[in-house]
Amino acid sequence: MGDFIIITLMVSSFWLLWEIIRVVSMEWLNRDEITLPAGELGRSELLRCADSFEQLSGMFQGMVTKKEELSGQDMDEVLFRVQTSVCRSCSAAAQCWDYGSETGICRFNRIAESIIQGKELNNGRKEALQKQCLHGDFFFEAVADQIEKARMDMLWHNRLMESRSAAADQLHETACIIRKAAGHICDVRRIDGSIRQQADIRLRMHGMILKDIWCIRQPRNIQLYVTLRTAKKGRCIRTKEVAGLLSAAFGTRLMPDEQGKTVVNYEYSTILFSTEPQYYMTGGVARIARDGEVISGDNFSLFSGTNGQMILSISDGMGSGLAAYKESETVIDLLEQFLGSGFDKETAIRLIHSSMLLQTEGQSSATVDLCMADLYTGDCEFLKIGASTTFLKRKHWVETITSTSMPMGILQDVDYECTRKRLEEGDYIVMVSDGVMDALPQMDAEEMIKDYLLQSETENAKELARSLLNYVLQSDRQQARDDMTVLVGGMRRR
């Protein structure tokens, strides 16, 4: 139990460290005196911190040695316990443990081997045991009992080793996160020169005062952190209008952060603007709980990630009802937090998986169906962990994306499969939970959904999700034998 408490405190410390890094980075963005050498110094400090976490991860990993079977040392301990509990007070103990091959150690080894292999002693051996041992039945029961206890000790040992391995993985991932943050520190540049002057003039002409502009250049877009305010009290200007003015100054179409401020007022504030993607995505969902349940064990999410990504995900908790809902809700919430903060999908999945393995009460498992669409290029990644089929509807055909991986939280190492596709204008991503597929005949489920999607003429993602769920329910006589969720995303060009 002590190890679980330590690990929980460590995980909490990692979150606190990450929040400190984010706050410090934002403070640097708003400081006038920041220079490149200061950024290099900050990066070197973070890299040293990352090395420390990596060394700690190695220490935890070095502790991990799982047992596949009882060792010789374990059997010696079993023998000692049997002798202590059964033979110590027996008048024939000295004779049994000091004579030849048919008594003592050999007898114990034969009985122990039979128990371990799941065999029962035949009547002849039992009679021989009773003749050789004054407490034959009691001796046999004591050996079986102590071997079972040794097996339980081995299971708990392996569980502890799994927890340590999960903690080592989290330490390693934390080190990777810190290195990534360190790499971004020196990517931040202050905008000066003619571009800064053009932006300043355009903003002043529209009643705004520019304090500073910082830029982070990404492979497909630029991110501008602009600190400004209105020139007069009581006046508010929409950030979309500011984006238009900055677009003219920088020569590229910019848009404000969707989760940031929507207006500029008299107080200075720093607002994020980024290159406008060439695509956008419409979304729709339809869901129903299993018959007899008040709440669905499925959870879903559709949100904007970093660098122009649109993220769709479904998680199906083990079973149904409130317990399944809590499992899938935890997975979805953590996915939103990690991916929304800029973590890559593999890191997010490994951290969530190790967190599920660290749970001390029972086994927790859930499927993950994740879709990450790049709205700048149309590239789309599908990641599946025990998830159901995903359908990609094109103009005149439908493609399926399947997986044979196990749900999250079952195996020690997370088992997932990734597929990459290029999306185009008018494509639809149709994600469904297991309950949708199970409601249709097993051999024909995929073909039935593909035929329905081909015949559907709606261009509204919400209508497509609702109509598909109704079609599945009608096919199963309006019964919901399991929780059902349909999540649809439609690609559109701006």
N, C-alpha and C positions, 0 to 999 in steps of 0.2 A: 504493500500500500504506500510505503514511503516513496518508492520510485515513481508511482503514479502522481503523487503530489508534487515531487520535484519536477517531473516532466510538464505538468500543468503550469507550474510557475514559470518554467523555461519558455513555453509557448506564449504565455502572457507577456513575458519580457521581450520576445521577438516582435510582437505587435507594437509594444511601447516603443521599441527601438525604431521600427519603421515609421511610426507617427512622428518621432523626433526628427528623423531624416527629412520627412516631407515638410515639416514646419520650418526647419533650418533652411531647406532649399528655397521655400517661398520667401523667407526673410531676406535671403541673398538677392532674390529677384527684385526686391524693393529698395535695396541699398545703393546709394549713389557711389560709394567709395569702393565697390567691388572691382577687383582687377584679375587678370589672368593668373598671376602668381598665387593669389589667394585661393582661386579655384583649384590650382594644382595642389596646394597644401591641403585643402579639404579633401581632395580625391585620395591623396596618399594616406591621410588619417583613416578614411573609410576602408581603404584596401587593407590596412593593417588590422582593422576591426574584423573584416571578412576573413583574413587569415586565421585570426583567433577562433572564430566560429568553425572554420574548416578543421582546425586541429582538435577542437572539442568534439566535432562529429567523428573524427577518426578514433578518438578515445572510446566513444560510445560503441562504434562499430567493432572495435577490437574486443569488446566484452561479449559480443554476440556469438554464442556457440550452442546451437540447438542439438537436442538429443533425438535420435531416431529409435533407439532401443535402450533397455536397461544395461548399464555398464557393469564391469566386474566389480567396481567399487560399490555400486548400488546393491549387487547381490551379496557382497560381504556384509553390508549394512542390514539387509534382510535376514541373513543368517544370524547375525549378532542379536537382533531383536527376537528371533524365534528361540534362540538358546536362552535368552534372558527371561522370556515370558513362559516358556514351556519346560525347558530342561534344567534350569538352575535348581529347582526344588525337587527334582526327580532323583531317586536313589540309584538309578542305573545310568545316570548321565555320563559318569567317567568311563564306563564300559562302552557306551554307544559311540562316544566321540574319540575313543582311543584305539578301537579295533579296526579290522580290515575293510575291504572294498564294499562289503554288503551292508555296512552300517555307517552311521555318522555322515560325513561330507558327501559320499557317493549317493546315499539314500536321499539326502536333502537335494542334491543336484538333479536326481531323476524326477523327484516330485515337482521341483521348481520348473524344470524343462517342460513337463507335461502341462502344468498350469499356464505357462507362458504361451504354449502352442495351442491352448484351448482344448486339451484332451482330458478325459477323465481316467483315473486309475481303474484298471479292470479288477474284477473280484479277486483274482489270484494275487495281485500286487497288494490290494488292500488287506487281505488275510495275512500276507507275509509281513506287511507293515505292522499289523496289530500284534503279531507274534514277536517281532523284533523290538517293538516300542511299547512301553507300558501305557502310553497315552497316544496311541496311534491316530485315532480320529481327531483328537485335539491338536496333535502335531500337524496333521494335514491341513486343518482349518486355519491354524496359525500361519503356516507358510503361504496359503492362498490369500489370507488377509493382509499380510505384510507385503506381498508382491503387488496387490491392488493399491496399497498405500504408496508404494514406490512408483507405480505408474502415475498416480495422481500427482505426486511430487514432480515427476517428469513433465506432465502436462502444464503445471503451474510454472515450472522452470522455462519451458518453451514459450509460454505466454509472456513471461517477463522479458525473455530475449526478444520477442516480437515488439514489445513496447520500447525496448532500448533501441532496436533497429529503426523503429518509426521515429524516435527522438533524434537519432543520428541523421536520418533523412531530412527532418525538419531543420536541423542545424546546418546541413549542407545547403539546403535550398535557401535558408536565410543568408548564408555567405554569398550565394549567387545573386540574391536580390540586392545586397549591399554593393557588390561589385557593379551591378547594372546601374544603381543610383550614382556610384562614383563616376562611371563613364559619362553620365549626363551632365555632371557639374560643369565640366569644361566645354560642353556643347552650347551653353548659354552665352549669347553675345548681345551687347548693347548696340542698338541701331543708331548710327550717327551719319553725318554728311548730308547729301542732297535729299535722300529719301526721307530722312528725319525732318528736314525743313519743309518738304512738300506736305508731309502728314500734319505737321504743326500748323502750317498755313491753312490747310483745308479744314482742320478741326476748329481753329480760331474763327474762321469765317462763319462757322455754324454754331458759335457760342460755346466752345469747349476749350479747356486749357490742358495741354499735354505736358505731363511731367517726365515720363520716360517710356521707352519701348525696348523690350528684350526679345530676342528671337532664338528659337531652336529649330534648326533645319533638319527635317526628316527626309528619307528617300523619296517620298511621294508628295510631301506637303511641307509647309512651314507653319510654325506655331508662334504667334505673337502675344506676349504678355504686355498689355498696354495699361499704363497708370494715368488716369485723367479724371477730370471733373467738369461740371458746367461752370460757366463764367458768372452766372447769376443765381442767387438763392431762389428756391421755389420752382426752378425750371428742371424738367426731366426730359431726357432724350433717349430714345430706344437704341439698344445696342445694334439692332439690325441697320439703323441709319448710320451708325458709326462704322459698321463693317463696310458699307458702300463707300464711305469716304476713304477708308484705309485701302480698299481695293483699287481705287483710282490712283492712290499714291504708290502702291507696290506693284501695280500692273498684273494682279491676279485676283480672282474672285475669292473673297474671304467671308467667313460666317462666324458668328459668336458661338461660344460653347453653349450647347443646349441645356446643360445643367447649371450654368452660371447665372449672373445677374441679367435681367432683361432691360434695365434702364440705367442711365448715368445721371447722378444728381450732383449736388454741390460739394459733397464730400469725396475726397480722392478714393478711388478704388482701382484694383488691378483686374482686368478682364482678359480672358483668353479668346483669341481669334485664330482660326486655322483655315487652310485652303478648303474651299467648298468641293466636296466629292462630285463626281459626274453622275452617280446613282443615288437614289434613296429607296427605302424599303417601306412598304405598307404591311401591316400586321393584323392578324385576326386569330381568335381562339374560341373553341367550343369545348365544353367539358361537362361531365356528369359523374356523380358518385355511384358506387355500387349499390344495387338494390338493398334496402335495409340499413344503409349507412347515411349518417347526416353529413359527413365531411369526406372529401375525396383524399385518397392517399397520394395522388399525383400533385405535383407542383410544376409551374412553368415560369419562364421569364423571357421578355423581349425588351432589350435596352441597347443604347448606344455605348460602345466601348471607346477605347482610346484609338487615336490615329485613323478615324473614319471607319471603324468597324461597327457592324450591326450584329448583335449576338442573340441567338434564339436557343433556348434550352428547355428540356423536360426531364424531370426526375420522378421515378416511380418508387415509392418506399415499399419495403417488404411487408406483404399482407395488405390490409386495408384499414380504414378508420383513422382514429386520432394518432395512434402510434406510427402508422405508415406516413401520415401527413407530416408529423414532426421530423421524421428522418429525411424525407424529400425536401422539406422546407429548409432544413439546415444546409443541405447540399446546394440548393438554389441560392440561398442568402450568401454563402461563402463564395460561390462562383461569381455573383454580382460584385462582391467586395474585392475579390482578387483581380478579376478581369477588368473591372472598372477602374482599378488603381494602376493598371498597366502591366500586371504580371502576365507572362506567357501562359498558354493553356496547359502545357505539360507541368509547369511548376505549380499552377493552381490545383490541378488534379492530384498531383502527388501529395501536396499539403493536406488537401481535404481527405484523401484516402488514409494517410497516416493518422490524422485526427480521429477518424472513425475506428481505426485499430486500437487507439489508446483508450477507448471507452471501457469502463470497468464493469458496467452492468449489462450483461447479455451481449448478444451479437447484433450489430447494426449493419444493414446493407441497403443499398439503393442503386438504381440504374441511373446513368447519365447519358443523355442524348444532347450533344452540343453542336451548334452550327455557328460559325464565325465568318461573316461575309465582309469582304473589303469593298467599301463603296467607292473607292478611287479606281480600282482595277476590275472589279467584278469577280476576283478570285474568292473561292469559298472553301473552307475546311470543315469537314464533318468528323467529329470525334464521338465514338460510341463505347460505352462501358455497360454491357449487358442490355443494351437498348433495343427497341423494336425497329422495324424497317422505316426508312425515310424515303419519301417519293419526291423526285425532282421533275416537275411538269414543264415540258417545253411546248412549243407551238403545236406540233403534230405527233409527239410521242412522250412517253413517261419512262423515266429511269429510276431504278431502285438502288438504295444503298443499305446494305445489311451488315450484320456483325454477329460473331459467335463468341464474343468475350463474356466473361463472368461479371456480375454486378460488383460495385465497389464495396469494400469492407469485408470481403470473404477471404480472398487470397492475401498472402503477405505482400507480394508485389502486385501493384495495380495492373490490371489487364485491359488494355484499350486498343482500339483500331482507328486509324486516321485515313480519310479519303479526301482528295482535293478535286474540285471541279471549277470550271469557269462559267459564271452566270452571265446571262444576257438580258436585255430589255424584254419584259414580258414573262420571264421565268417565275415559277412558283416553287417554294420549298414547303413540303407538306410533311410535318413531323407528327407521329402518333405514338401513344403509349401502348403497352402490351394488351390492355383491355380491348382496344379497337380491333387488333388483329385476331385475338382469341374469340371475338364475337362472330367471326366468319368461319366458314369451313376451312380447316387447316390447309388442305392442299390447294385451295382456290383463293385464299385470302388476298394475296398480293395481286393476282390477276383481276379479281373483282374490283379492288380499289383503283388499279390502273385503268380499267375500262371506264369506271365512273369518272375519273379525272379527265380522261380523253373526251368524254361526252359533255362534260361541264363547260358552259360558255360564259360563266360569270367572270368578271375581271375584278371583283371585290374580294379581298382576302377574308374579311369577316364572313361574308355570305358563303364562300367556299368552305370554310371551317364548319359552319353550322349545317350546311347541306350535306357534307360528308358524314358528320356524326349522325344526322337523321337517317341517312341511307343505311348506315351500319346498324342502327337500332331497329329499323324496319326489317332488316334481314334476319334479325334475331328476335322477332316478335315483340319488339319494344321492351326487351329485357336488358338490363345492365348487369351482367354476371360479374363484372369487375369495374374498377374505376376506368373511365375513358377520357382521354384528352387529345384534341386535335389542334395543332399550332401551325399557322400558315404565314409565310412571308413572301411578298411579291416584289420583284425588282422593277424599278422604274427609273428612267433616265430624266435628269433635270432639264 
